[in-house]
Amino acid sequence: MKKAGAEKKRARRSSAAVKTAAGRDPATDTPPRKQGNKKDVFQLFAEKVRDHKDLVSRWAVLQETRVEYFRGKDFVTFLKNHPELKDILESDRHLEVEDIVNMLLNKNLLVRCDRVVKTVRPGKRKLSTWPAHLEIYPEQEFSDNDAFFAWTFVNKRPLWQTLLSLSWPVLTLAICLFPVYPHQAKLLILYSCAGVLLLILCLLLVRALIFGASWILLGKRIWIFPNILAEEATLRELFRFWPQKDEEEKPKLTARLFYAIVAVLAILLLRHHAPDEAARARYQKRVSNIIDDVLEWDPRLALSGMMDSMQSEVNGTETNNNVTDDGGGEKAESPDYVEHEHDESTDDKDLYNDNI
């Protein structure tokens, strides 16, 4: 009897469990703890993919905010080359690329964007591969046909960026204290800054000369270090040497000939008005004097100079007071003396008239 009752209870429990499982929606009735883990899995996957160096990405402006974005077709190629990253998704690692991106869009880890400028600019053959300005696309779903996706979460800052941000106040204080540095330290800083500035100017000059020569002679636009003056570029893109393929139309022969004549005339004009040796020597002496004043300045000399100037001002004030007192006495005696001279001159005139 007891065994039969126990079997009936087990049957009731199993049937109730089957009914409960049948009435559940696995997509909505997942336990909270399991949902939290699933969300963390996609967050971890997004952070891992974003930090991976093989995913090509750029920076752009989206609604007055700088965002990092990638292209849909690049993401497909990236996951094909790195399928091991899907293992982070655990139970969802068998999802297709489209489904993974849609899950990231639903969890607000990504946002689909579109280019602001949708027409080809004059002088170019096609639209820019990486637009600098984006807008939110109405349909938030995956596509690999000229679709862009921007990360919405703030990426973790590496340690070196944190240390660099903390070093800015120290650097500012060091710049302010430059006048009190020892002479050798001033020379080192001066020559280092002058060398870096000269390197930048020479790089820009060589870059412009190569572009001008290639544009006039070959009709091609060759900019070495194409991103050296870019406002929004990563460190790797900033020092990229060789430019990308020229997508603009080839310049006309008449325009190339016109600018060649202008360049020759500019060179001849600069050569004609170039300063002579005397002018260069005067300018060099003036600049040397300014640099020497900066390098030779010392707070002790400045304090001693201030004391000497204060002492000279005190001595000058006392001297002026003495001169003022002496001048006042002479002015007191001067009216009688002037009147006496006037009487003598009047008597001389009367005597001269009587003789006549």
Sequence and secondary structure as in RCSB ss.txt:
>XXXX:A:sequence
MKKAGAEKKRARRSSAAVKTAAGRDPATDTPPRKQGNKKDVFQLFAEKVRDHKDLVSRWAVLQETRVEYFRGKDF
VTFLKNHPELKDILESDRHLEVEDIVNMLLNKNLLVRCDRVVKTVRPGKRKLSTWPAHLEIYPEQEFSDNDAFFA
WTFVNKRPLWQTLLSLSWPVLTLAICLFPVYPHQAKLLILYSCAGVLLLILCLLLVRALIFGASWILLGKRIWIF
PNILAEEATLRELFRFWPQKDEEEKPKLTARLFYAIVAVLAILLLRHHAPDEAARARYQKRVSNIIDDVLEWDPR
LALSGMMDSMQSEVNGTETNNNVTDDGGGEKAESPDYVEHEHDESTDDKDLYNDNI
>XXXX:A:secstr
 HHHHHHHHHHHHHHHHHHHHHH  TTT   HHHHHHHHHHHHHHHHHHHH TTS  EEEEESSSEEEEEEHHHH
HHHHHH GGGGGGGGGGTT  HHHHHHHHHHTTSEEEEEES  S  TTBSS  SS SEEEE SS S   SS EEE
E S     HHHHHHHHHHHHHHHHHHTGGGS HHHHHHHHHHHHHHHHHHHHHHHHHHHHHHHHHHHTS    SS
TTTT SS  HHHHT  S     B    HHHHHHHHHHHHHHHHHHHHT   HHHHHHHHHHHHHHHHHHHS  HH
HHHHHHHHHHHHHHHHHHHHHHHHHHHHHHHHHHHHHHHHHHHHHHHHHHHHHHH 
